[in-house]
Amino acid sequence: MSHKPPRMGIAMAKEMEGATIVGKGRRIGLSLLAEDQKDLLIRFLQGAHTPDQLGANEIVYGENTGVPLWANAIAHFECWVDDLLNMGDFYWLIGLTVTAKMNREGPDLLVNDIGSINRVKMPFRGYVDERELPPYPKAQ
């Protein structure tokens, strides 16, 4: 959306409990997954949503916002949410990008690569994050 300041636009379905979490926490993390992480993503979509279920070594936490990110992803992005716009059944998030990091080279995982998935479970149902997170930055 913008280079100066660096901003991203992200669409998020309101029906996802994660939308409420992002709205309250005012932060979001995005991971660009690699082709070799397909099985991990499928497990996530079928209900493995916590580090205990996925494996503690599969999750890392953002250095600037504390958001969970996929370990070994091709790239990570961390954003502070500046605005959350109501767009019908979706929110449009406008995030100030505070981390944009390449972790490794490799082919990325595309939606078309995962095929149809049976038994998709909404992420974050009942998830409670009890870690102490960095505070939302003061307006400058």
N, C-alpha and C positions, 0 to 999 in steps of 0.2 A: 503494500500500500504506500509506503513512504521509505525513503532512504535516510532522510534527516528530519526529525528523529526516526530511527529504524522502527517501523511498525508493520504488523501483520494483521490480516483479516482472517477470521476463522469462523466457520459456520458450525453450530452445535445444536442437535435436536433437543428440544425442551424436555422430551420424555425421558432422557437419560438423567439419572440421578447425579451424574457428574456435572451437569449444567448447574445444579444447585450448589454443588461443592465449589465450582469455579466462581460462581456469583458471590459466594460468601468469602472465599479466600482471595479473590481478585488476582489470581495467578493461574497460568496454564503452561504445561510442557508438551512439546511435540517431539516424537522420535520418528525418523525416517528409517523404516526397517529394511533389512537386507533379505534377499531371496532365501538365504539359509535360516531365516527366522520364521518361516511359514508355519511350521508345526507349533511353535510357541504362540503365535498369533491365534491360531485355530483353538488351542487350549484356552486362551484368554476369552475368545468369543463364545466358548462353550461353558464358561463359568469359573475358570481359575483366575480370580481377580486380585489375590493378595500375594505378597512375597512368599508367604508360607506355602501357598498352592502352586505358585509358578517356580519357586526356587529362589532363595535369597540372592544368589549370584546373577539372577536375570534382571534385577532392578537396581538402579543407582538413583541418587537424589541430586537435583540441580544445585549447583554451587551458589547461585544467586537468589533463587526463590524457594528451594527445598522441594520442588515438585518431583514426583516419581517419573523416571524415564527408563526406557529399555536399555539395559546394558548391551554393549556390542552392536548398537544401532549404527547405521552409516553416519547419521548426524543427529544432533540434539538442538532444540530451540527452547528457550525459556522466555516467557513474557509476563509482564505485569499487565493486568486487564485495565485499560483506561476507560473503556466504554462497553456496555452490553446492550445491544439494540434488539428490541422485540420485533421479529420479522415473521409473525404468524406462528407456525409450529416449530420454528427455529429461532435461535438467538444468533446475532452477528456480533462476534467479539472483536474488539479493536485492542490489540495488545502491543505494548511497548517492548520490543525485543531487547533483552538484556544479555542473552547468550545465544550465539549461533556458532556451533562447533562441529567440525568434521572429525569423526572418530576413526574411520577406515574407508578404504576404497571397496567397491564391489557393486554388483547389480542390485537395484532396489526392488522391493516387493511391491507389486502393483495390485490393485483390487482385482483385476482380471486374473491374476496369478493364483488367487486363493480358491476360485471356483465357488460353488454353492456350499453353504455350511448349514448343517441341520442343528437344531437345538441351540440357536444363538440366545444367550442370556444377556440381559442388559447389564453393562458394567456398573460397578460401584454400588449395587444394591446392598444397603446396610453397612457399607464400608465406613469405618471410623479411623481417622488418622490422628493419633495422639502425640505425634512428634511436635516439638516446638519449632515453628517456622519463622523465618525472617519477617519483620514487619513490612507492610506495604509502604513504599517510599513516600515521603512527604512531597507535595507539589513544589516545583521549583519555579 
